[in-house]
Amino acid sequence: MEIIRTIEWMKQIAHDARAKEHVLGLIPTMGALHEGHVSLVRAAKQDCSPVVASIFVNPMQFGPGEDLQKYPRTFERDAAALEKLGVNYLFAPEASEMYPNGFRTSVSVEGLSDRLEGRSRPGHFRGVTTVVLKLFEIVQPQRAYFGRKDAQQLRIIRQMAADLNLDTQIITCPIVREPDGLAMSSRNAYLQGDARRAATVLYRALVSAKKEIEAGQIEAARLVEIMRQVFEKEPNAALDYAEIVDADTLEPVLRLRKTCLALVAAFVGKTRLIDNALIEDCDDGISVIL
């Protein structure tokens, strides 16, 4: 595996792969890799050659007082894991390479970016879409792989790709969970003892909603109340939001219809966690995918 630090060299490799009509796959990450990332690499390896992973802790998507400085950085371990998985190239630029002096441009997807995570973390998605667009332009992947855990982010990236006619197919991969249901996240490294046990409250809230849906409940307000009640019983977690929204518009719904998302975000100590369930109205009933 070759580690690439400069945009110029990454673009040259991408150009050569395109010239040879290779299908190039990209897994964008901020490092501190876990089994969720591993699942993305494995999916990319099935479809693409070469496969590029990126590790870049993007300062643009962190707001004031957030965890940019302490965000887990395990580059040597991550690089070794990616090489073992058969990744061909690791693109790992410095912040000064991605955002040189005089950098002034940002990308904003209006309407989808100011709710939920966008409301709690102003400017976050502007940072996400800006860096993802830059990565797409630099790496020129035919396919890019993202996990469903960041459901709002995924919807926004899809909208950006469609609006800007990007030549990259966005591939969604399932959420990977710990045995107790906690969705895998790099920020889980912050959780110890009681905090780690409390963190499962996000999953438990979604499971409670799933059971109610399977019992026939379709009223969104009732499902949100059920999720809130689970959080109220967990003293070590502070709920930010619990919502049922349309999967396309991300707007709240009155009752389940077509495809929806149940979304939760909470603080466990100082660690902010998110999770979601995909709710689909199928021919044989409503399906809830955690």
Disulfide bonds with the S-S distance in Angstrom:
none
